[in-house]
C-alpha cells in the first residue's frame, strides 16, 4: 500500500511487561549498575553516593556501564529511593556500609509535621531529568531505560526507624498505634515517590519499577489496609508506561501487590515463578527470580537453576529474567554477562 510505514517493534522488555512474549527472553538485573563493576568503583571514587546520583553526567555514565559490559535488555536508572526526599530538603545521607540515615527520624507529631513540610520545589528534579535524557540519548531506541522509586512503606520504614532495621518494629508500631499519622506519612511519601517516577518518565524512561524492599514484614491484611492505597497512588502517577511492582519476602502478598495497580510483578527467589503466576491468576507478566546466592556457584549448577527459572516463567503470559533481589557487590561481572548470553541464546 502506498505510503505505508511499518511501526518499529517495542523493545523486548517493554513487550514482555505489556504481556506479550518477545522473540527472546529479556533480561536485566536489579543493582546491575553498582559495586560489582570495577568501572563503577573507578567512576565513583571520591564521590558520595547521593552526590553521584545528583550529578547528571555521572549518573548517566553509571547507568550505561552495565549495558555496555553485559548487553542487558534494559538500563535501570542509577539513583536511590531517598533521592526525592533529599531534593525536598530532608536531612538524609547514605552511610557506606549501612545505608540511608535520617538526621531527624519521625518519632512524634512534630517530627511528622517537619517532614511533610518539606515539599518539592518546582525545579527539584532538574538534575534527574537531565541525567535521564542524557542516558536515553546514548541508549538509542532498542534499549529502554527503566525508572524506579521506593514504595511508601519501605520509605516510611527508613524514615521512622532513622535508618535500616531488621524488623521495622517502630514503623509497624506507628501503623497501628496512630493510623492517622501513618496515613499522613505514607500519603506524603506516595506524592514524593510519584513525582520522582513522573520526572523520569517525562524525561524518557520507558517503564518503571516500584521497590518495596521491606514490605514482606507485613501480613496481607495490614498491607491491604495500611499500605496498598499509598502504593496504588504512587503507581497511578505513571499510567502511560509499564509498571513493575517488586518486594522481597512477599509470596503471601503477590495478589495484593498486583491489586495496587502494577502491570507486572517482580518475584523474589522464595517461590517458583509458576507458583507465583498461579497466585496472580495466570494473567500477569512476571519478573525474576534467579537466587542471587547461585551467582557464586559453578556454572553447571547456575545453568540448571536458570533452566528451572525459565521453565517456570513460561506459566505466565510473559517473563523478564532477573534476580530475586539485587546483584551482590562481590559478584563476578563475567557471570552476569554469561547469564545474558545464555538468555539471548534460547
Buried (B, 14 or more C-beta within 10 A) or exposed (E): EEEEEEEEEBBBBBBBBBBBBBEEBBBBBBBBBBBBBEBBEEBBEEEEBBEBBBBBEBBBBBBBBBBEBBBBBBBBBBBBBBBBBBBBEBEBBBEEEEBBBBEBBBEEEEBBEBBBEBEBEEEBBBBBBBBBBBBBEBBEEEBBBBBBBBBBBBBBBBBBBBBBBEEBEBBBEBBEEBEEBBBBBBBBBBBBBBBBBBBBBBBBBBBBBBBBBBBBBBEBEBBBBBBBBBBBBBBEBBEEBBBBBBBBBBBBBBBBBBBBBBBBBBBBBBBBBBBBBBBBEEEBBBBBBBBBEBBEBEEEEBBEBBEBBBEBBBBBBBBBBBBBBBBBEEBEBEBBBBBBEBBBEE
